[in-house]
C-alpha cells in the first residue's frame, strides 16, 4: 500500500508538526533530502534537526492521516 503525504504549506500546519513532534519529509527538486523533525521556522527558512532550508527551495510533506486531526 502506498503511503499518502500532504504538503505543509501553511504556518499552522508547520506549528502543529512542531507541537506534535511529527516526522516530516524534505523534498528538493523531486528528490527526498531528509526525514526529520522541524525545530523552528520563519518567513524565509525552516530549521530542522541537521540543518536549515530556505522555504522557497523545498517541499515539506507529512503523512496524510496526521492532517486529518488538524
Secondary structure, DSSP 8 states (H G I E B T S, - for coil): ----EEE--SHHHHHHHHHTT-EEEEEETTEEEEEEEEEEE-SSEEEETTEEEEGGG-EEEEEHHHHTT-
